[in-house]
Amino acid sequence: MSSFRIEPSEEERAVLQKRARSHTGAYWEVVRARIVVLASEEISNKEIASRLDTSPQVVWKWRKRFHQEGLEGLEDRPRSGRPPSFSPRSEDGG
């Protein structure tokens, strides 16, 4: 069992369940919510990973982030690296 016990508040649980059931939300948002909902039911990381077709490491990451930061921890963080660049277009079409 993970050392990160998940005990969402009633408000957090409502948000997580809504996200987990979403058919129009972003895939990453739905999966992260499902991970946390299942983790709050004291299901092992390995079992959650199996159910959601992901790795136990991914489950551990989101379980830890929610444990430490709550719902905000499930959001994407800025990534390092070069920002996307677009080549400038000239006015004459060339």
C-alpha positions in Angstrom: 0.0 0.0 0.0 1.2 3.5 -0.7 2.4 5.8 2.1 0.3 8.6 0.5 -3.1 8.1 2.0 -5.8 9.8 -0.1 -8.6 11.4 1.9 -10.3 14.1 -0.3 -12.7 16.5 1.3 -16.3 16.3 0.2 -15.8 19.2 -2.2 -12.7 17.6 -3.7 -14.4 14.3 -4.0 -17.3 15.9 -5.9 -14.9 17.6 -8.3 -12.9 14.4 -8.8 -15.9 12.2 -9.5 -17.3 14.7 -12.0 -13.9 14.8 -13.8 -13.6 11.0 -13.6 -17.0 10.5 -15.3 -16.4 13.2 -17.9 -16.8 12.2 -21.6 -15.7 15.6 -22.9 -12.8 16.4 -20.6 -9.2 16.1 -21.5 -8.0 12.5 -21.3 -5.2 13.4 -18.9 -7.7 15.1 -16.6 -10.1 12.1 -16.5 -7.3 9.6 -15.9 -5.7 11.6 -13.1 -9.1 12.0 -11.4 -9.8 8.3 -11.7 -6.4 7.5 -10.2 -7.2 9.7 -7.1 -10.8 8.4 -6.8 -9.6 4.8 -6.8 -6.7 5.6 -4.5 -9.2 7.1 -2.0 -10.9 3.7 -1.9 -7.6 2.2 -0.7 -6.9 0.3 -3.9 -3.2 -0.5 -4.5 -1.2 1.4 -7.1 -0.6 -1.8 -9.0 -4.4 -2.6 -9.1 -5.2 1.0 -10.2 -2.5 0.9 -12.9 -4.0 -2.4 -14.1 -7.6 -1.0 -14.2 -6.5 2.2 -16.0 -4.0 0.6 -18.4 -1.1 2.7 -17.1 2.0 2.0 -15.0 2.2 1.9 -11.2 4.8 4.7 -11.4 2.2 7.0 -13.1 -0.3 6.1 -10.4 2.3 6.8 -7.7 3.1 10.2 -9.2 -0.5 11.5 -9.2 -1.3 9.9 -5.9 1.7 11.7 -4.3 0.9 15.1 -6.0 -2.7 15.0 -4.8 -1.6 14.0 -1.3 0.8 17.0 -1.2 -1.1 19.6 -3.2 -4.8 18.6 -3.5 -6.6 19.3 -6.7 -4.0 21.9 -7.9 -1.4 19.0 -7.9 -3.4 17.3 -10.7 -2.9 20.2 -13.1 -0.2 20.3 -15.8 2.9 22.1 -14.8 5.0 24.3 -17.2 7.6 22.1 -18.9 11.2 22.9 -19.4 12.8 23.2 -22.8 12.7 25.5 -25.7 9.3 27.1 -26.4 7.6 26.2 -29.7 8.8 28.5 -32.5 7.1 29.4 -35.8 9.0 30.6 -38.8 8.0 34.1 -39.7 6.0 34.6 -42.8 7.0 37.3 -45.2 4.5 39.8 -46.4 5.2 38.9 -50.1 4.3 35.3 -49.5 7.8 34.0 -50.0 
